Amino acid sequence: MNKTKKKNTLLDKLTFKYRFVVINEDSFEERFSFKLNRLSVFVIGGLFSVFLIGLTILIIKYTPIKEYIQGYSTTEIKKETTKMLYKIDSLEQIISVNNLYIQNIQKVFKGEIKPMKFDKDSVIEQLRLEDVNMNPSPVDSAFREEVEREDKFSVFEQATKKTDIVFSSPIKGTISQQYNPKENHFAVDIAVDKGAPVKTVADGTVIFTGYTAGTGYVIIIEHINGIISVYKHNASLYKKQGDLVKSGEVIATAGSTGEFSTGTHLHFELWEGGYAVDPTNYIDFE
């Protein structure tokens, strides 16, 4: 009975109605009034709190106010991050291309790329040239006769004739080691004083500059007709990849950088058509 009475008492307290009256202080005139109980106050207060919480969440989520809360990033930061990601992706592609180019150049210098064997008969068989009419037409024959009358030399030979290059010495000094393919020494070593200027042997374009553990500071220049000159063990470099250089222009200073160097000298290589040649056949170093 006591428990039932207590429950009824609590329920009565929650549902007991109160009259809320607003009156004029001077005239005691009643302005308005309404009835309420504790339960309705709790319900209305709870609903109002839920509404305020939901409204606050919506404002923070869909307005710029969220940028002032720790953990949220601003719109400008997102834009800058996106731009940086695009730049990083582009730089990674450029670096990959440059690394592949450098690896191929190194393979050429080391002689790891072998000449490809060309089987003309198999190619002709695949192309089925016997099905093609190779006989010149009357118009073509007349044109060929006219060209042969006007020109007293072979057009093909004139088109493929190489331009002679006059090389200058990259540095003056004493040859300490000769070109010797049997010992895998595809260069000449010229002993010089430290800091002596190193010059390019002909006009060309710098295709590589950098530092390697074995050969120190290296600069590589490409000349006409596919000729490449290589300068290793330098103390410093004055040019960068892509620069155009003239014959006799200073490109570096002699030194002894790299693990393979035993003293101040210039390690000079000359390549033609992908093969190393003896530089002393073209240049007087002393």
Secondary structure, DSSP 4 states (H G I P E B T S, - for coil): -HHHHHHHHHHHHHH-EEEEEEE-TTT--EEEEEEEEHHHHHHHHHHHHHHHHHHHHHHHHHSGGGGGSTTPPPHHHHHHHHHHHHHHHHHHHHHHHHHHHHHHHHHHHHT-SPPPP--HHHHHHHHTGGGS--SPPHHHHHHHHHHHHH-SS-HHHHHHPPPP-----S--SEEEE--BGGGTB-SEEEE--TTPEEE-SSSEEEEEEEEETTTEEEEEEE-GGGEEEEEEEEEEE---TT-EE-TT-EEEEEB--STT--SSEEEEEEEETTEEE-GGGT----
